[in-house]
Structures are given as structure tokens and as C-alpha cells.
Amino acid sequence: MIRIVQLRDKCIGCNACVEAAHTRWRISRKDGKSVLIGAVKNKNVHSVIVGDDELIENMQALRNCPTRVIQIIKLK
């Protein structure tokens, strides 16, 4: 299992995460920033726990993000 974390207020809406992992990310029509699909919001930090099968594509999203607002934490 992994936890994907997004610091959404710093997102610039470049779409790099969506291109890498379109099943987990989308761009909001309201503000143009990326949305972490299925995430729980705590202030401006959004996070979701997913299976290891999503690790590779979300690691690519993390690497592609120019503002470094994505974190991936491996859970035990």
C-alpha cells in the first residue's frame, strides 16, 4: 500500500500528473488545478491510500511535477 499526498495550494495545473496517471489525477474545471481522485482533504493537504499497483504511474507523476507538490509514502 502507498499513500499519495498532494499539497494542492501550490499546484500550477500543468497537467503532468494527469498525463502520467490519468486514473488517479484530473484537472479541476473550477480552478484549473489537479485533483487527486479519491483523496481526503485535511486543510490544503489531500491524501489517498492505494494499492502498490498504482506505484509506478504515480511515481512518474511525482517526477513530472515541476512544483514538487506530490509525495508518495510506502506503507507497511
C-alpha positions in Angstrom: 0.0 0.0 0.0 1.1 3.6 -0.7 -0.2 7.0 0.4 -0.2 9.7 -2.2 -0.1 13.2 -0.8 -0.7 16.4 -2.7 -0.1 20.0 -1.4 -2.8 21.4 -3.6 -2.4 25.1 -2.9 1.0 25.0 -4.7 -0.3 23.2 -7.8 0.0 25.2 -11.0 -2.3 22.9 -13.1 0.3 21.9 -15.6 -1.4 18.5 -16.2 1.8 16.5 -15.9 0.3 14.3 -13.2 -2.8 13.6 -15.3 -0.6 12.6 -18.2 1.3 10.1 -16.1 -1.5 8.7 -14.0 -4.9 9.6 -15.5 -6.8 7.1 -13.4 -5.8 8.9 -10.2 -5.5 12.6 -11.3 -7.7 15.1 -13.2 -7.8 18.8 -13.7 -10.5 20.8 -11.9 -12.8 22.8 -14.1 -13.3 25.3 -11.2 -9.7 26.4 -10.5 -7.6 24.6 -13.1 -5.5 22.7 -10.5 -5.0 19.0 -10.4 -7.3 16.9 -8.2 -6.2 13.7 -6.5 -9.1 11.4 -7.2 -10.5 9.7 -4.1 -8.4 11.8 -1.7 -9.4 13.0 1.7 -8.8 16.7 2.4 -7.2 18.0 5.6 -6.8 21.8 5.2 -4.9 22.0 1.9 -3.3 18.6 2.1 -5.1 15.9 0.1 -4.2 12.2 0.5 -5.3 8.8 -0.5 -4.2 5.3 0.2 -4.0 3.0 -2.8 -2.5 -0.4 -3.7 1.0 -1.0 -4.9 -0.3 -1.5 -8.4 -0.5 2.3 -8.7 3.0 3.0 -7.6 4.8 3.1 -11.0 2.4 5.6 -12.7 2.2 7.8 -9.6 6.0 7.8 -9.2 6.1 9.1 -12.8 3.5 11.8 -11.8 5.7 12.8 -8.9 8.8 13.0 -11.1 6.9 15.0 -13.8 5.5 17.6 -11.3 7.5 20.9 -11.7 6.4 22.3 -8.4 7.0 19.1 -6.4 3.6 19.1 -4.7 3.2 15.3 -4.8 4.6 12.9 -2.2 4.5 9.1 -2.1 4.8 7.2 1.1 5.2 3.5 1.2 3.1 2.0 4.0 3.8 -1.3 5.8 
